[in-house]
């Protein structure tokens, strides 16, 4: 057997000592109590008061339901089968009531009429007239420029839209949408 050089013996001994130390340290670490977690820094909050905020009004679900029911009752009184949709300021439906016998197209049409009315804060029958000067308005996604949509406003700003679809004319649809608005006391 060949004799190891002094250098090889020192290196081998150093490696063995390091391995033994690591094993001992690992065993001690595994049985030691966990160290306390460092204290978290307090969360920073920004004060977004003043000119960084805007307060908006929103129609409650209860009010939206009453308005939809009032519009549906006005249509039923005239023996019309319609769908009524009440949308929020962003055009998201709050309440949709599909009356007995309302056509399948009326559901989507009512939502789109409500969205169109709240987007421009005007009845959709008035918006139809604007198409003569700006025909590309009808290309805006989600809109429907037919009579039957009425905006709901608070302090002059639109907060919701009521869309009605399914009656034989947009004038009737809008009459029922206006009945929904009137039920809110506006």
Number of C-alpha atoms within 10 A of each C-alpha: 3 4 7 10 9 9 9 11 12 12 12 13 12 12 12 12 12 12 12 12 12 12 12 12 11 12 11 11 11 10 8 9 8 8 6 6 6 6 6 6 6 6 6 6 6 6 7 8 8 7 6 7 8 7 5 10 13 14 20 11 13 11 17 26 19 17 27 30 21 22 30 25 17 20 25 15 8 11 10 22 19 27 31 37 35 37 30 24 25 13 23 16 20 20 21 22 19 21 20 11 11 18 15 12 11 22 22 18 25 32 30 30 37 36 32 32 32 30 19 13 22 18 27 29 19 15 21 17 13 14 13 10 8 10 11 9 16 16 10 9 9 15 20 25 24 23 25 33 40 33 29 28 20 13 7 8 14 22 22 30 39 39 38 39 35 26 22 11 12 19 16 20 30 26 19 33 35 25 22 32 25 14 16 14 7 10
